[in-house]
Each structure stands twice: as structure tokens, then as C-alpha cells.
Amino acid sequence: MGLNREGETEWHRTSTIYMAVIVINTTVVWSAIALVGALLITGILQPEQGQQVPELVRSTAVVIVIMTTVAVMGLITSLLRARSIRYRVGATEIDFTSGFFSRTTTSLPYDRIQTVSIQAGIVSRAFGLSSLVLQSAADQSSVTIPGLTMEQVNSVSEAVLRRVRRLQDHGSPLL
């Protein structure tokens, strides 16, 4: 994390490997939804006496096309949202911005940070990624930076903890 002229670090992105995690997570979720949907449709649309099987196949195909379209749109939206994530370890706060259609920026001052934790789901762990979670008890806000490599998560968490401890000990977050 290099410093700029104002003594703050530059904006950083999450790992590009995070895109693979999103694809896998989205595929697993939508596959489960599709399976449940297919089972429900087959149960609901069982051919009655006199009903032709092609009608059942046609109805199932329409539902599969609709679900696939929704899944692809969800995947594209998730990838765009993930690609928009940025974070910066500033002099007095950590800044986090995300969102493709609706951008949200959060600045969490070091003097408000109560908890720094690292979380990783099974797919993220398999790819060597985790999320850094910074929580503020005062205003019940938190910042979660997903898709960080172990090197990134350790570097950012150490930088934040150094600033928080420095602030607690000396009243100044700067090192």
C-alpha cells in the first residue's frame, strides 16, 4: 500500500480471483433454485389423463429459459458489483465504495472501530480469499471488504489495527 502526497494510501480493488468465487457461488445458488423449480414444475404439471406430454415439456422448457435468463442477469449484476468494489486505508479512516447501479461510499473513522475480523466461506477459502469485516459499535455500522487475498487481508487488517492502537495509545492514528 503506497502513500500518495496527502499521506493516504491509494484506492485498491479486491482480487480478480474474487470473480471466480462469485461465478461459483451464483452457479451453485441458481442450480439449486433450478432443481427445486424443476421438481416443483414436474410435480405440479404432471400430465393428467388426456393431457399430452409435449405440453409438459414445453411448459418446463419455458420455465427453464426464464430461470436461466434471471440467473445470467444475476451473475452479470454480481460481477459488475464486485468489480466496482474499492477500498482505501486513509490517514484517519478507512474508506469503502461499492455498487454499480447505485454507488455507496462508507468512511469508517479509526476511533469508532470496535472489531476487526476476517471471514471466509468455503468457496472463498478454496481460492485463498477472505473478507475483512470492520465493525463500529457506536453507530452500529460495519464495512465488509470481500475478495481479499491472504496477503491483502493481513496487510489491511494490520494497517487498520496499527492506526486504531496508535489512536487509543496516543490520540493520533498516524504512524
Secondary structure, DSSP 8 states (H G I E B T S, - for coil): --B-TTS-B--EE--TTHHHHHHHHHHHHHHHHHHHHHHHHHHHT---TT--HHHHHHHHHHHHHHHHHHHHHHHHHHHHHHHT-EEEE-SSEEEEEE-SSS-EEEEEEGGGEEEEEEE--HHHHHTTEEEEEEEETTTTEEEEEEEEEHHHHHHHHHHHHHHHHHHHHHS----
